[in-house]
């Protein structure tokens, strides 16, 4: 292993703490692999943070569940075997020294690993902020870039800025909860699905095109937005709307996060140059580097959360056999796995007490 201390070297380092990264960490622990997660954001959960109120229907064995709950469950599961977790850590560069991958961060810190699992999804996703003077000070009160709780908008007068599917979905979800909703969009026509737009129109939601937010007017305490000055981008005429809350969805900035040294640079998909080509078992064109979840591209790829779970299982099993050729090809099924015996007993005893 060269100059690296053995205690510093992990079997697997997972870059990205979203659904695919979390399930990779769980399954790696199940396979008794020393595991680290590196996540750019301050919390785990990945893209699920963007739409916490959305209902997810397509995870096997799980009834329709809000994304927030799915995320919390995934985090709890991902931490089952106590992987090392590095939050607020941005990976800049991945190289290799001998048999060890060196993962360098934006602060100059280095992490060492026998294998690397790339689980960055669509990259580091951040909402595009409202470019209006002073807007940032209202982010702690009534200027929002996502919905954390639908009921917080109950009986509110709401302005939604944005014409894509996410913005229009917000308006649809909040119908009957908010007292009044107005949608504005800078373009000539909205880019969302026609059926969704028609649904809003049929339910009396004003949709104003060629219009943007020019400025924000504070209440007397200077703590919240009281009024929004709107500007027609075609005529430059202005108008004023009284609001309780403002929701902004102008899209997302994507940071593709990091680069690889030329000697360990995995092949990208020919058509979509962001995605990393894998062999269906997570392995890229570079031995020791795997890709799972949305970042992974292969012939039988399924772009669902449940597909990310399958990616993770295949990758971790391949890694386990690469590190320990005599190991079982797959982990023992959980209902017969001794590793869960004590945990199962705790759950049974808790249910007996609560029952």
Number of C-alpha atoms within 10 A of each C-alpha: 11 9 7 11 9 10 7 10 21 20 19 28 29 26 25 29 31 27 30 34 34 30 24 32 34 27 24 27 19 18 20 14 20 19 23 24 25 24 26 20 18 10 14 27 25 25 20 19 17 20 16 20 20 18 15 17 13 13 15 8 7 10 11 13 15 16 21 21 15 19 21 14 12 22 22 12 16 26 17 15 19 14 20 15 17 18 16 13 20 21 23 16 17 22 18 16 12 10 12 21 24 21 23 19 18 12 10 11 12 15 19 26 22 20 24 26 27 22 30 29 25 17 19 19 19 15 15 14 16 17 11 11 10 12 15 12 14 18 14 10 12 19 20 18 22 18 18 14 11 15 12 12 17 16 13 17 17 24 22 22 25 25 28 17 18 17 24 24 17 19 23 18 14 20 16 13 16 20 14 19 24 18 21 22 23 20 16 13 12 20 14 16 13 10 9 15 22 12 13 19 12 10 12 13 18 14 19 19 19 17 25 20 21 17 17 19 17 15 11 9 6 11 14 21 23 18 18 21 15 19 19 18 17 12 9 11 10 14 13 15 13 14 20 19 24 23 20 20 22 19 18 13 13 13 11 14 17 16 13 14 11 9 10 17 16 20 15 18 15 10 7 9 10 16 19 25 23 26 16 19 21 29 26 25 17 13 12 21 23 30 32 35 29 23 21 30 24 16 9 9 17 16 13 13 18 16 17 26 21 21 26 30 23 19 25 31 21 20 27 22 14 14 15 10 11 9 13 12 12 14 17 13 8 11 9 9 11 12 13 13 12 10 11 13 11 12 11 12 12 11 10 9 8 7 6
